[in-house]
Amino acid sequence: MTRRITKGGTSPFGTRRTMPVYIEETILTLPRILINGGRRGYLVGIDPQVCVQLLGAKPVQCALAE
């Protein structure tokens, strides 16, 4: 869906239309992640729990098992 709308990845911040946000559940245990901050090349380091709390990100299992 993202590629159809934006022709690439999408920052979860400041989107023109409301879009669902998903987060791989295994990264929720990390102390900090880098996420796109709204413009190309701009990364924001945040606690991954912020994605759930502020963005309403839904934890999913999408990573491949080793």
PDB file with one MODEL, atoms N, CA, C and O in Angstrom:
MODEL        1
ATOM      1  N   MET A   1       0.819  -1.184   0.000  1.00  0.00           N
ATOM      2  CA  MET A   1       0.000   0.000   0.000  1.00  0.00           C
ATOM      3  C   MET A   1       0.868   1.254   0.000  1.00  0.00           C
ATOM      4  O   MET A   1       0.582   2.203  -0.731  1.00  0.00           O
ATOM      5  N   THR A   2       1.917   1.270   0.805  1.00  0.00           N
ATOM      6  CA  THR A   2       2.768   2.461   0.879  1.00  0.00           C
ATOM      7  C   THR A   2       3.360   2.785  -0.480  1.00  0.00           C
ATOM      8  O   THR A   2       3.341   3.941  -0.903  1.00  0.00           O
ATOM      9  N   ARG A   3       3.881   1.793  -1.164  1.00  0.00           N
ATOM     10  CA  ARG A   3       4.515   2.042  -2.456  1.00  0.00           C
ATOM     11  C   ARG A   3       3.499   2.589  -3.457  1.00  0.00           C
ATOM     12  O   ARG A   3       3.844   3.449  -4.267  1.00  0.00           O
ATOM     13  N   ARG A   4       2.282   2.118  -3.420  1.00  0.00           N
ATOM     14  CA  ARG A   4       1.255   2.597  -4.340  1.00  0.00           C
ATOM     15  C   ARG A   4       0.936   4.067  -4.088  1.00  0.00           C
ATOM     16  O   ARG A   4       0.683   4.820  -5.028  1.00  0.00           O
ATOM     17  N   ILE A   5       0.947   4.474  -2.829  1.00  0.00           N
ATOM     18  CA  ILE A   5       0.596   5.851  -2.475  1.00  0.00           C
ATOM     19  C   ILE A   5       1.774   6.795  -2.629  1.00  0.00           C
ATOM     20  O   ILE A   5       1.605   7.915  -3.112  1.00  0.00           O
ATOM     21  N   THR A   6       2.977   6.363  -2.223  1.00  0.00           N
ATOM     22  CA  THR A   6       4.108   7.287  -2.132  1.00  0.00           C
ATOM     23  C   THR A   6       5.261   6.983  -3.072  1.00  0.00           C
ATOM     24  O   THR A   6       6.189   7.785  -3.173  1.00  0.00           O
ATOM     25  N   LYS A   7       5.234   5.866  -3.755  1.00  0.00           N
ATOM     26  CA  LYS A   7       6.340   5.432  -4.620  1.00  0.00           C
ATOM     27  C   LYS A   7       7.599   5.100  -3.818  1.00  0.00           C
ATOM     28  O   LYS A   7       8.702   5.155  -4.362  1.00  0.00           O
ATOM     29  N   GLY A   8       7.454   4.756  -2.535  1.00  0.00           N
ATOM     30  CA  GLY A   8       8.588   4.402  -1.686  1.00  0.00           C
ATOM     31  C   GLY A   8       8.179   4.317  -0.241  1.00  0.00           C
ATOM     32  O   GLY A   8       6.994   4.186   0.065  1.00  0.00           O
ATOM     33  N   GLY A   9       9.144   4.389   0.655  1.00  0.00           N
ATOM     34  CA  GLY A   9       8.864   4.329   2.081  1.00  0.00           C
ATOM     35  C   GLY A   9       8.205   5.608   2.577  1.00  0.00           C
ATOM     36  O   GLY A   9       8.260   6.650   1.923  1.00  0.00           O
ATOM     37  N   THR A  10       7.585   5.508   3.737  1.00  0.00           N
ATOM     38  CA  THR A  10       6.873   6.650   4.299  1.00  0.00           C
ATOM     39  C   THR A  10       7.235   6.833   5.758  1.00  0.00           C
ATOM     40  O   THR A  10       7.231   5.869   6.524  1.00  0.00           O
ATOM     41  N   SER A  11       7.546   8.050   6.150  1.00  0.00           N
ATOM     42  CA  SER A  11       7.752   8.364   7.551  1.00  0.00           C
ATOM     43  C   SER A  11       6.400   8.298   8.250  1.00  0.00           C
ATOM     44  O   SER A  11       5.389   8.686   7.665  1.00  0.00           O
ATOM     45  N   PRO A  12       6.361   7.815   9.490  1.00  0.00           N
ATOM     46  CA  PRO A  12       5.094   7.802  10.205  1.00  0.00           C
ATOM     47  C   PRO A  12       4.702   9.177  10.735  1.00  0.00           C
ATOM     48  O   PRO A  12       3.609   9.336  11.280  1.00  0.00           O
ATOM     49  N   PHE A  13       5.567  10.163  10.586  1.00  0.00           N
ATOM     50  CA  PHE A  13       5.309  11.514  11.091  1.00  0.00           C
ATOM     51  C   PHE A  13       4.801  12.431   9.987  1.00  0.00           C
ATOM     52  O   PHE A  13       5.347  12.433   8.883  1.00  0.00           O
ATOM     53  N   GLY A  14       3.771  13.202  10.272  1.00  0.00           N
ATOM     54  CA  GLY A  14       3.312  14.258   9.376  1.00  0.00           C
ATOM     55  C   GLY A  14       2.788  13.801   8.029  1.00  0.00           C
ATOM     56  O   GLY A  14       3.009  14.479   7.025  1.00  0.00           O
ATOM     57  N   THR A  15       2.100  12.672   7.978  1.00  0.00           N
ATOM     58  CA  THR A  15       1.553  12.224   6.697  1.00  0.00           C
ATOM     59  C   THR A  15       0.324  13.050   6.331  1.00  0.00           C
ATOM     60  O   THR A  15      -0.398  13.526   7.207  1.00  0.00           O
ATOM     61  N   ARG A  16       0.099  13.212   5.052  1.00  0.00           N
ATOM     62  CA  ARG A  16      -1.044  14.007   4.578  1.00  0.00           C
ATOM     63  C   ARG A  16      -2.361  13.321   4.876  1.00  0.00           C
ATOM     64  O   ARG A  16      -3.358  13.971   5.189  1.00  0.00           O
ATOM     65  N   ARG A  17      -2.356  12.006   4.778  1.00  0.00           N
ATOM     66  CA  ARG A  17      -3.560  11.257   5.127  1.00  0.00           C
ATOM     67  C   ARG A  17      -3.220  10.226   6.185  1.00  0.00           C
ATOM     68  O   ARG A  17      -2.083   9.767   6.293  1.00  0.00           O
ATOM     69  N   THR A  18      -4.219   9.877   6.951  1.00  0.00           N
ATOM     70  CA  THR A  18      -4.009   8.908   8.018  1.00  0.00           C
ATOM     71  C   THR A  18      -3.675   7.546   7.419  1.00  0.00           C
ATOM     72  O   THR A  18      -4.392   7.039   6.555  1.00  0.00           O
ATOM     73  N   MET A  19      -2.586   6.970   7.887  1.00  0.00           N
ATOM     74  CA  MET A  19      -2.156   5.650   7.420  1.00  0.00           C
ATOM     75  C   MET A  19      -1.874   4.787   8.636  1.00  0.00           C
ATOM     76  O   MET A  19      -1.440   5.295   9.670  1.00  0.00           O
ATOM     77  N   PRO A  20      -2.113   3.491   8.522  1.00  0.00           N
ATOM     78  CA  PRO A  20      -1.774   2.612   9.643  1.00  0.00           C
ATOM     79  C   PRO A  20      -0.255   2.524   9.794  1.00  0.00           C
ATOM     80  O   PRO A  20       0.478   2.582   8.807  1.00  0.00           O
ATOM     81  N   VAL A  21       0.210   2.385  11.031  1.00  0.00           N
ATOM     82  CA  VAL A  21       1.634   2.243  11.313  1.00  0.00           C
ATOM     83  C   VAL A  21       1.829   0.886  11.986  1.00  0.00           C
ATOM     84  O   VAL A  21       1.145   0.563  12.957  1.00  0.00           O
ATOM     85  N   TYR A  22       2.764   0.098  11.463  1.00  0.00           N
ATOM     86  CA  TYR A  22       3.078  -1.215  12.022  1.00  0.00           C
ATOM     87  C   TYR A  22       4.534  -1.217  12.458  1.00  0.00           C
ATOM     88  O   TYR A  22       5.370  -0.532  11.869  1.00  0.00           O
ATOM     89  N   ILE A  23       4.832  -1.994  13.497  1.00  0.00           N
ATOM     90  CA  ILE A  23       6.200  -2.087  13.998  1.00  0.00           C
ATOM     91  C   ILE A  23       6.507  -3.543  14.319  1.00  0.00           C
ATOM     92  O   ILE A  23       5.701  -4.233  14.945  1.00  0.00           O
ATOM     93  N   GLU A  24       7.668  -4.003  13.890  1.00  0.00           N
ATOM     94  CA  GLU A  24       8.094  -5.376  14.202  1.00  0.00           C
ATOM     95  C   GLU A  24       8.216  -5.496  15.716  1.00  0.00           C
ATOM     96  O   GLU A  24       8.951  -4.738  16.349  1.00  0.00           O
ATOM     97  N   GLU A  25       7.497  -6.442  16.285  1.00  0.00           N
ATOM     98  CA  GLU A  25       7.421  -6.521  17.752  1.00  0.00           C
ATOM     99  C   GLU A  25       8.759  -6.791  18.429  1.00  0.00           C
ATOM    100  O   GLU A  25       8.945  -6.403  19.582  1.00  0.00           O
ATOM    101  N   THR A  26       9.692  -7.444  17.747  1.00  0.00           N
ATOM    102  CA  THR A  26      10.972  -7.756  18.392  1.00  0.00           C
ATOM    103  C   THR A  26      11.824  -6.509  18.647  1.00  0.00           C
ATOM    104  O   THR A  26      12.688  -6.535  19.523  1.00  0.00           O
ATOM    105  N   ILE A  27      11.603  -5.427  17.908  1.00  0.00           N
ATOM    106  CA  ILE A  27      12.413  -4.225  18.145  1.00  0.00           C
ATOM    107  C   ILE A  27      11.896  -3.411  19.325  1.00  0.00           C
ATOM    108  O   ILE A  27      12.551  -2.467  19.766  1.00  0.00           O
ATOM    109  N   LEU A  28      10.731  -3.773  19.832  1.00  0.00           N
ATOM    110  CA  LEU A  28      10.185  -3.036  20.973  1.00  0.00           C
ATOM    111  C   LEU A  28      11.017  -3.221  22.242  1.00  0.00           C
ATOM    112  O   LEU A  28      10.871  -2.455  23.194  1.00  0.00           O
ATOM    113  N   THR A  29      11.883  -4.226  22.260  1.00  0.00           N
ATOM    114  CA  THR A  29      12.749  -4.451  23.425  1.00  0.00           C
ATOM    115  C   THR A  29      14.060  -3.675  23.331  1.00  0.00           C
ATOM    116  O   THR A  29      14.817  -3.626  24.300  1.00  0.00           O
ATOM    117  N   LEU A  30      14.337  -3.073  22.188  1.00  0.00           N
ATOM    118  CA  LEU A  30      15.575  -2.306  22.019  1.00  0.00           C
ATOM    119  C   LEU A  30      15.463  -0.967  22.741  1.00  0.00           C
ATOM    120  O   LEU A  30      14.369  -0.417  22.864  1.00  0.00           O
ATOM    121  N   PRO A  31      16.587  -0.441  23.218  1.00  0.00           N
ATOM    122  CA  PRO A  31      16.545   0.838  23.922  1.00  0.00           C
ATOM    123  C   PRO A  31      16.321   2.033  22.988  1.00  0.00           C
ATOM    124  O   PRO A  31      15.792   3.062  23.407  1.00  0.00           O
ATOM    125  N   ARG A  32      16.726   1.891  21.719  1.00  0.00           N
ATOM    126  CA  ARG A  32      16.637   3.021  20.791  1.00  0.00           C
ATOM    127  C   ARG A  32      16.652   2.507  19.353  1.00  0.00           C
ATOM    128  O   ARG A  32      17.365   1.555  19.037  1.00  0.00           O
ATOM    129  N   ILE A  33      15.868   3.138  18.489  1.00  0.00           N
ATOM    130  CA  ILE A  33      15.874   2.823  17.066  1.00  0.00           C
ATOM    131  C   ILE A  33      16.016   4.118  16.279  1.00  0.00           C
ATOM    132  O   ILE A  33      15.767   5.201  16.808  1.00  0.00           O
ATOM    133  N   LEU A  34      16.415   4.004  15.015  1.00  0.00           N
ATOM    134  CA  LEU A  34      16.468   5.149  14.111  1.00  0.00           C
ATOM    135  C   LEU A  34      15.287   5.028  13.158  1.00  0.00           C
ATOM    136  O   LEU A  34      15.059   3.972  12.569  1.00  0.00           O
ATOM    137  N   ILE A  35      14.538   6.115  13.012  1.00  0.00           N
ATOM    138  CA  ILE A  35      13.347   6.110  12.172  1.00  0.00           C
ATOM    139  C   ILE A  35      13.341   7.383  11.341  1.00  0.00           C
ATOM    140  O   ILE A  35      13.850   8.417  11.775  1.00  0.00           O
ATOM    141  N   ASN A  36      12.767   7.308  10.150  1.00  0.00           N
ATOM    142  CA  ASN A  36      12.702   8.468   9.273  1.00  0.00           C
ATOM    143  C   ASN A  36      11.934   9.589   9.953  1.00  0.00           C
ATOM    144  O   ASN A  36      10.828   9.384  10.454  1.00  0.00           O
ATOM    145  N   GLY A  37      12.526  10.770   9.965  1.00  0.00           N
ATOM    146  CA  GLY A  37      11.937  11.905  10.663  1.00  0.00           C
ATOM    147  C   GLY A  37      11.084  12.812   9.811  1.00  0.00           C
ATOM    148  O   GLY A  37      10.699  13.885  10.276  1.00  0.00           O
ATOM    149  N   GLY A  38      10.769  12.439   8.590  1.00  0.00           N
ATOM    150  CA  GLY A  38       9.852  13.244   7.790  1.00  0.00           C
ATOM    151  C   GLY A  38      10.423  13.837   6.527  1.00  0.00           C
ATOM    152  O   GLY A  38       9.685  14.385   5.709  1.00  0.00           O
ATOM    153  N   ARG A  39      11.739  13.737   6.352  1.00  0.00           N
ATOM    154  CA  ARG A  39      12.326  14.179   5.088  1.00  0.00           C
ATOM    155  C   ARG A  39      13.522  13.283   4.778  1.00  0.00           C
ATOM    156  O   ARG A  39      14.102  12.675   5.677  1.00  0.00           O
ATOM    157  N   ARG A  40      13.871  13.209   3.541  1.00  0.00           N
ATOM    158  CA  ARG A  40      14.930  12.309   3.084  1.00  0.00           C
ATOM    159  C   ARG A  40      16.241  12.574   3.822  1.00  0.00           C
ATOM    160  O   ARG A  40      16.718  13.707   3.887  1.00  0.00           O
ATOM    161  N   GLY A  41      16.809  11.505   4.374  1.00  0.00           N
ATOM    162  CA  GLY A  41      18.086  11.610   5.065  1.00  0.00           C
ATOM    163  C   GLY A  41      18.019  12.089   6.496  1.00  0.00           C
ATOM    164  O   GLY A  41      19.056  12.205   7.150  1.00  0.00           O
ATOM    165  N   TYR A  42      16.829  12.373   7.006  1.00  0.00           N
ATOM    166  CA  TYR A  42      16.677  12.874   8.372  1.00  0.00           C
ATOM    167  C   TYR A  42      16.200  11.736   9.261  1.00  0.00           C
ATOM    168  O   TYR A  42      15.046  11.318   9.176  1.00  0.00           O
ATOM    169  N   LEU A  43      17.084  11.237  10.112  1.00  0.00           N
ATOM    170  CA  LEU A  43      16.760  10.136  11.006  1.00  0.00           C
ATOM    171  C   LEU A  43      16.619  10.635  12.436  1.00  0.00           C
ATOM    172  O   LEU A  43      17.355  11.520  12.874  1.00  0.00           O
ATOM    173  N   VAL A  44      15.678  10.064  13.148  1.00  0.00           N
ATOM    174  CA  VAL A  44      15.431  10.421  14.536  1.00  0.00           C
ATOM    175  C   VAL A  44      15.668   9.187  15.387  1.00  0.00           C
ATOM    176  O   VAL A  44      15.113   8.125  15.104  1.00  0.00           O
ATOM    177  N   GLY A  45      16.486   9.310  16.427  1.00  0.00           N
ATOM    178  CA  GLY A  45      16.718   8.213  17.359  1.00  0.00           C
ATOM    179  C   GLY A  45      15.710   8.301  18.495  1.00  0.00           C
ATOM    180  O   GLY A  45      15.681   9.292  19.225  1.00  0.00           O
ATOM    181  N   ILE A  46      14.879   7.267  18.649  1.00  0.00           N
ATOM    182  CA  ILE A  46      13.848   7.277  19.681  1.00  0.00           C
ATOM    183  C   ILE A  46      13.708   5.905  20.333  1.00  0.00           C
ATOM    184  O   ILE A  46      14.137   4.894  19.778  1.00  0.00           O
ATOM    185  N   ASP A  47      13.114   5.887  21.494  1.00  0.00           N
ATOM    186  CA  ASP A  47      12.711   4.638  22.146  1.00  0.00           C
ATOM    187  C   ASP A  47      11.583   4.058  21.286  1.00  0.00           C
ATOM    188  O   ASP A  47      10.632   4.779  20.983  1.00  0.00           O
ATOM    189  N   PRO A  48      11.651   2.792  20.882  1.00  0.00           N
ATOM    190  CA  PRO A  48      10.612   2.242  20.015  1.00  0.00           C
ATOM    191  C   PRO A  48       9.207   2.259  20.626  1.00  0.00           C
ATOM    192  O   PRO A  48       8.216   2.216  19.897  1.00  0.00           O
ATOM    193  N   GLN A  49       9.116   2.322  21.949  1.00  0.00           N
ATOM    194  CA  GLN A  49       7.802   2.393  22.594  1.00  0.00           C
ATOM    195  C   GLN A  49       7.064   3.679  22.221  1.00  0.00           C
ATOM    196  O   GLN A  49       5.836   3.733  22.291  1.00  0.00           O
ATOM    197  N   VAL A  50       7.808   4.712  21.827  1.00  0.00           N
ATOM    198  CA  VAL A  50       7.200   5.973  21.407  1.00  0.00           C
ATOM    199  C   VAL A  50       6.322   5.739  20.172  1.00  0.00           C
ATOM    200  O   VAL A  50       5.277   6.372  20.020  1.00  0.00           O
ATOM    201  N   CYS A  51       6.746   4.840  19.306  1.00  0.00           N
ATOM    202  CA  CYS A  51       5.952   4.543  18.106  1.00  0.00           C
ATOM    203  C   CYS A  51       4.579   3.996  18.480  1.00  0.00           C
ATOM    204  O   CYS A  51       3.577   4.317  17.839  1.00  0.00           O
ATOM    205  N   VAL A  52       4.543   3.184  19.502  1.00  0.00           N
ATOM    206  CA  VAL A  52       3.270   2.613  19.954  1.00  0.00           C
ATOM    207  C   VAL A  52       2.444   3.666  20.681  1.00  0.00           C
ATOM    208  O   VAL A  52       1.246   3.806  20.437  1.00  0.00           O
ATOM    209  N   GLN A  53       3.090   4.399  21.569  1.00  0.00           N
ATOM    210  CA  GLN A  53       2.378   5.368  22.410  1.00  0.00           C
ATOM    211  C   GLN A  53       1.869   6.579  21.632  1.00  0.00           C
ATOM    212  O   GLN A  53       0.715   6.975  21.800  1.00  0.00           O
ATOM    213  N   LEU A  54       2.704   7.168  20.790  1.00  0.00           N
ATOM    214  CA  LEU A  54       2.326   8.406  20.113  1.00  0.00           C
ATOM    215  C   LEU A  54       1.742   8.210  18.716  1.00  0.00           C
ATOM    216  O   LEU A  54       0.891   8.982  18.274  1.00  0.00           O
ATOM    217  N   LEU A  55       2.208   7.170  18.029  1.00  0.00           N
ATOM    218  CA  LEU A  55       1.762   6.958  16.657  1.00  0.00           C
ATOM    219  C   LEU A  55       0.693   5.880  16.543  1.00  0.00           C
ATOM    220  O   LEU A  55       0.083   5.710  15.487  1.00  0.00           O
ATOM    221  N   GLY A  56       0.467   5.152  17.640  1.00  0.00           N
ATOM    222  CA  GLY A  56      -0.517   4.066  17.602  1.00  0.00           C
ATOM    223  C   GLY A  56      -0.053   2.894  16.763  1.00  0.00           C
ATOM    224  O   GLY A  56      -0.869   2.160  16.205  1.00  0.00           O
ATOM    225  N   ALA A  57       1.276   2.712  16.670  1.00  0.00           N
ATOM    226  CA  ALA A  57       1.817   1.611  15.870  1.00  0.00           C
ATOM    227  C   ALA A  57       1.361   0.266  16.437  1.00  0.00           C
ATOM    228  O   ALA A  57       1.364   0.044  17.647  1.00  0.00           O
ATOM    229  N   LYS A  58       0.974  -0.614  15.528  1.00  0.00           N
ATOM    230  CA  LYS A  58       0.512  -1.943  15.914  1.00  0.00           C
ATOM    231  C   LYS A  58       1.687  -2.923  15.798  1.00  0.00           C
ATOM    232  O   LYS A  58       2.248  -3.075  14.712  1.00  0.00           O
ATOM    233  N   PRO A  59       2.073  -3.596  16.906  1.00  0.00           N
ATOM    234  CA  PRO A  59       3.140  -4.595  16.834  1.00  0.00           C
ATOM    235  C   PRO A  59       2.722  -5.792  15.988  1.00  0.00           C
ATOM    236  O   PRO A  59       1.622  -6.322  16.144  1.00  0.00           O
ATOM    237  N   VAL A  60       3.609  -6.209  15.095  1.00  0.00           N
ATOM    238  CA  VAL A  60       3.349  -7.363  14.222  1.00  0.00           C
ATOM    239  C   VAL A  60       4.590  -8.245  14.173  1.00  0.00           C
ATOM    240  O   VAL A  60       5.686  -7.816  14.533  1.00  0.00           O
ATOM    241  N   GLN A  61       4.405  -9.471  13.727  1.00  0.00           N
ATOM    242  CA  GLN A  61       5.510 -10.402  13.532  1.00  0.00           C
ATOM    243  C   GLN A  61       5.745 -10.521  12.028  1.00  0.00           C
ATOM    244  O   GLN A  61       5.029 -11.242  11.333  1.00  0.00           O
ATOM    245  N   CYS A  62       6.747  -9.810  11.539  1.00  0.00           N
ATOM    246  CA  CYS A  62       7.022  -9.851  10.094  1.00  0.00           C
ATOM    247  C   CYS A  62       8.476 -10.225   9.792  1.00  0.00           C
ATOM    248  O   CYS A  62       8.821 -10.444   8.631  1.00  0.00           O
ATOM    249  N   ALA A  63       9.333 -10.302  10.817  1.00  0.00           N
ATOM    250  CA  ALA A  63      10.737 -10.656  10.603  1.00  0.00           C
ATOM    251  C   ALA A  63      10.851 -12.152  10.329  1.00  0.00           C
ATOM    252  O   ALA A  63      10.063 -12.953  10.832  1.00  0.00           O
ATOM    253  N   LEU A  64      11.832 -12.508   9.533  1.00  0.00           N
ATOM    254  CA  LEU A  64      12.072 -13.913   9.238  1.00  0.00           C
ATOM    255  C   LEU A  64      12.851 -14.563  10.374  1.00  0.00           C
ATOM    256  O   LEU A  64      13.756 -13.954  10.945  1.00  0.00           O
ATOM    257  N   ALA A  65      12.500 -15.789  10.694  1.00  0.00           N
ATOM    258  CA  ALA A  65      13.229 -16.524  11.730  1.00  0.00           C
ATOM    259  C   ALA A  65      14.575 -16.951  11.150  1.00  0.00           C
ATOM    260  O   ALA A  65      14.695 -17.205   9.951  1.00  0.00           O
ATOM    261  N   GLU A  66      15.576 -17.024  12.011  1.00  0.00           N
ATOM    262  CA  GLU A  66      16.916 -17.431  11.562  1.00  0.00           C
ATOM    263  C   GLU A  66      16.962 -18.917  11.354  1.00  0.00           C
ATOM    264  O   GLU A  66      18.002 -19.456  10.976  1.00  0.00           O
TER     265      GLU A  66
ENDMDL
END
